[in-house]
Amino acid sequence: MNLSSEDQSNIKQYLLGTLTEDARQRVEERLLTEADFFEELLFSEDELVDQYLNEELSGEERGKFEQHFLATPERQQKLRFGKALNRYTSDLPEDAFKRGVETPPAGANWSDRLGAFSRRSQPWAWRAGVALALVVVIVGAWWLSRPRTGGTSPRTFATITLQLSSSNRAEGGQATKVTLPLNADALRISLTLPAHSTPAARYRVKMMKSDGETEPLAIAGQDAQSISIIIPAAQLARGRFALQLFLLGDDGAEQRINGNYFFTVE
Amino acid sequence: MNKQSALTQAAFDSLLAWLDPDREEAGRKYEFIRRRLIKIFTCRGRPDAEELADETINRVILKAPDVVKEYAGDPALYFYGVAQKILLESLRKRPPLFVPPPTARTEEIEQEHECLERCLERLPPGNCELVLEYYRNDKRAKINHRKELAERLGIAPNALRIRAHRIRALLQQCVQTCLEREPA
């Protein structure tokens, strides 16, 4: 497979939904007739997910990724898998990779394989020490990074109610404060809807973190005056957050509700 | 076999004959086209991509006996023309609705981790290390690291990219199956 950088750029734009209709048609025709081109698209999907997770996309691209690329459950699964793989590789100690790829014997399990990285031509005692240290690091990293709550749905909630602020920045006392530890399984946030909202309207919520990273949040409940979202305590990190509300039209179009709901976690 | 299914079988046979005189090869081409149609509908934001691809194929099957006589060119492009019509119809009937991905629960994250570990263990020797090295989360040195890895394995960087992605696809499939079997 040896596609030009222009082809690769077209595929990326196609995946983000930013191509013109003519260009999109050309890409789709090639997808149906060229095996290499189709395979490149599959690779580009995974690479786009990684670029999103590693914050390598521009602000505009991130927006397109969230609104267009993530529109189907299949793509959302890709994102979920990408996150899991990222977490897994981040948890592995740096040492695990230093010796490079060595082919372990058939039937070896993953811990044998990991061991294969560091057991070439070392004195026995040194190797044992390295193996022990590796186990301690892996177990320690896993223990520190594993979420603290149990394996059940949240039962207790800390609740805050946020009002829509027309400002784009949380200033002074505008942002509601949440203090950690939460002393509850999850934080329930009730977002007061703007006046004159239609009771049957559908919304989506996006959370912006202070570093610019965004995350869609599932809506847990809705009534005529408010919608509520739930964030498990284990996923709460300290920082400033802005929640943005989008009104979903029957034609699939989205309209951003002006303003933000601010809160800080301390 | 009733008349309708007999007709459909005849139409399906004529579709396969149109795709390739060799029936096995025709079957492969049929799958090739179906898979790509699903991907195109997915890329257009349709959560019902598989359904729409099958609807496209059904419509082509019904027309196949006549189309075969008149149409010149790659049959895949004929499917594409029908797919575009199906897409327009479906947009009128069911506009796309953006459903944000649900935030993963703690127990789901733990389950994913376990499934991933299990699936890594099942990979053929060498593939586990390759995929973990290729995807290690090291933004700064990623390009150089992958280049070194390709050199160590004695393959071109693009060949490494292809290998890593194919292993990743298998891994994702395995994790998905594992999660479906043992939901959190």
Interface residues (C-beta under 8 A of the other chain):
Chain A: M1 N2 Y14 L15 G17 E28 E29 L31 L32 T33 A35 F38 E39 L41 L42 F43 D46 D50 N54 E56 Q67 H68 L70 A71 T72 P73 E74 R75 Q76 Q77 K78 L79 R80 F81 K83 A84 L85 N86 R87 Y88 T89 S90 L92 A96 F97 G100 V101 E102 T103 P104 P105 A106 A108 N109 W110 R113 A116 F117 R146 P147 T149 G150 G151 T152 S153 R202 R204 V205 K206 E215 P216 L217 A218 I231 P232 A234 Q235 L248 D250 D251 G252 E254
Chain B: F32 I33 R36 L37 K39 I40 T42 C43 G45 R46 P47 A49 D74 A76 L77 F79 Y80 P95 P96 L97 F98 V99 P100 P101 P102 T103 A104 R105 T106 E107 I109 E110 E112 H113 L116 E117 L120 E121 P125 G126 C128 E129 L130 L132 E133 Y135 R136 N137 K139 L149 R152 L153 N158 R161 I162 H165 R168 A169 L171 Q172 V175 Q176 A184
